[in-house]
């Protein structure tokens, strides 16, 4: 028997304490009794989201199409509409809404893994 086998043979056997298995099973039972997370109310959220998206789009269309002389549809009108303070504010609002949706989707997709919980 070489030195490594002799050292490993003399190792003490590690056994769990008497209440370890009961404590683990109690924790498992408690976790099983927890109700599932509440689903996000997509049916209530989506109509409002699409309404906001439509209003933002309508505002860009109005700003882009009315250059003061009626309905002239051109790319310069869109660029002028986006570069106005109102157009920039609408763009930032749209970016904030989109960013919030991305973060929310990532939280729901993770299923609560990594410390992100989709419960509301």
N, C-alpha and C positions, 0 to 999 in steps of 0.2 A: 504494500500500500504506500503510495507516494504521499508527499506532504499535503497536497491539495485535498485528496480523498480523506485524509485523517482530520484535516480542519473542518471539512464539510460534515463529516460523520459526528463530530463533537458539538455541532450547532444545536442549540436548544429548540424544541418544537414550540412554535408560536400558536396559541389557541385563543379564540375570542372569549371575551368575558361571558358570564352566564346570561346576561340580559341583552347581549348584542343582537342576536337573531330576532328576539321579540321586539326590540326597538326599531329595527329595520322594517319588520312587517307592519308595525303600527304606523310608521311613516308612509309606507306604501298604501295602507288602507286610507289614511287621511288624504293623500294625494288623489286616490281613486274617487273619493267623495266630493272633491271640488267640482263645482259645475263648470261646463265648458264656457269659454269666453263669449261675450256678447258680440254678435255679428255687427259689422258696420252697416248702417241703414242706407245702402246704395240707392234704393228706390226713392228715397227722399232727397238724397244729395244730388243725383245726376240731373234732374230737371232744373234745379237752381244753377248748377254749374254750366249747363248748356245755355241757359238764359243769359248768364253773365258773359259767356263766350260770344253769344249772338249780339249782345249789346256792344261789346268791345269791337267786334267785327263791323257792326253797323256804324259805329262812330268813325272807324278808320275809313269806311267806304264814303261816308258823308264828307269827312275832311279831305279825302283824296279826290272825290268827284266834283266838289263845288269849289272851284278856284276863283269864285267871285263872278264868273261869267256864265254860269249854268253847268250843264253836265258834260264836262270834257274829261274823258277817261284817258289818262296818259300816265306814264311811269313817273314823270316829274311831279305830278300831283300827289302820288303816293309818297314819294321821298319828302316832299314839302310837308305832308301830313304827319309823317313820322318824326320829323325834326322839330315840330312845334312843341311847346311845353306840354300841352295836353296830350299830344301823341306820345311823347316820351313817358309821361305819367301812365298812360294806358299800356305802353309796352312793359314798363316795370311792374305794373299790376298783373299783367298776363304772365310775366316771368315768375312772379311770386306765387301765383296760383298754380302754375305748372310745377314749380319746385316743390310746393306743398304736396301736390298729388304724387310726385315721384317719391318723396320721403314717406308718405303714407302707404304707397304701394310696396315700397321696400319693407316697411314694418309688417304689413299684412302677409307679404310673401315669405318673410323669415319665419312666420309661425311662432313668434315668441323666443326664437333662439338668439343667443348673444345678448341677452338683457333687454331686447326690444319686445314689448308686449303689445299685441294688437287690441287689448281690451279697452273699453271706453268707460 
